[in-house]
């Protein structure tokens, strides 16, 4: 399931010009349906099986879907947000379980883990009237859509027991608040004046840690359980400026804190120990960020892809020409190549090729983490979309069947037994067998 972001935490965002400069570099790292990256912001790991009496791919049902619509899957429920309302459907049959409506601006939503509440972000009826941190989060019962609680602030992350909200106090000071999912009551509140970005480290065990940066250039690491400070450090040159000349993005991957420093004529990434904020290494000064890819770090230099050792910064292996990444899992990468091999599945640490000539758009199943679906135009019969599954352990590819043409395969989501794809005005739910239909 793809998590739908409920909003940005930044009150005074860097000017658009700065974002536009960094986006072309970061677009190379648009990772479709990433397993553990999704897990790092709280993916829901549950799903239902496809009907046993239908071995092939088959269309089940469809519903209305507009240009501004969003959808997400949790367990046996498909949630679809259309203008002013959120509808919960039975995933298998398409019956409506409930619909929640609001006269305010419905900005986004995210289901929470293990059948917990659905968190909805609402704002002013005039979307330009209030910045995102002033929005309200409403928690709904997943079975009925009844409202459980609401609190000011924007959801930044959720766990099985709680949710982290970003908001402001009455004096205008930014703050982080961890609240219980069951009733919205605060567990702790921590001031964060000038808050810029927040990232969460789930690899720190059941307690977890979060890191946030401020406009003064400070980065602080807190223990998620009680907001106890783990480390804090002021970094020279990371405070954003009004002209947008300086921009720093913060991310966490595998217990490491990554800071991508972007200036007009200088860009580099520094990697830090999450427990101490000690710098482990920094990349060469160029215009290419280093990104977390689970077992390794990833870097693009032109069309050359490099896997980097996260402990030392040493280059492990390279592949060329590579135009992007389709999928990252625990120890696998699906590289988009610029030659006849199309996509290739490799071992992250060694670069060993497991499968090549994997054509199609990759759709990762966050529940069944051992495989990925590929959607590609069908050759026979023409005018349809072929669905194939790739085993991430062995690289074996199996064709499952074909369905009517999918207009935007990159927007599809999958959980065990189902494939959900939006179109121009409708979404379609398709049954996808758990076992391969035809070996390829």
Secondary structure, DSSP 8 states (H G I E B T S, - for coil): ----------SS---HHHHHHHHHHHGGG--TT-HHHHHHTT---------TT--S-EEEEEEE--TT-EEEEETTEEEEEETTEEEEEETTT--EEEEEE-SSEEEEEEE-GGG--EEEEEE-SSTTTS-GGG-EEEEE-TTT--EEEEEESEEEEE-SSEEEEEEE-TTS-EEEEEEETTT--EEEEEE-TTEEEEEEEGGG-SS-EEEEEETTSEEEEEETTT--EEEEEE-TT-S--TTS--EEEEEEETTEEEEEEE-SS-EEEEEEETTT--EEEE--SSS--EEEETTEEEEEETTEEEEE-TTT--EEEEEESEEEEEEE-SSEEEEEESSTT-EEEEETTT--EEE----SEEEEBSSSTTEEEEEEE-SSSTTEEEEEEEETTT--EEEEEEEE--TTGGG-EEETTEEEEE-SSEEEEEE--SS-SEE-
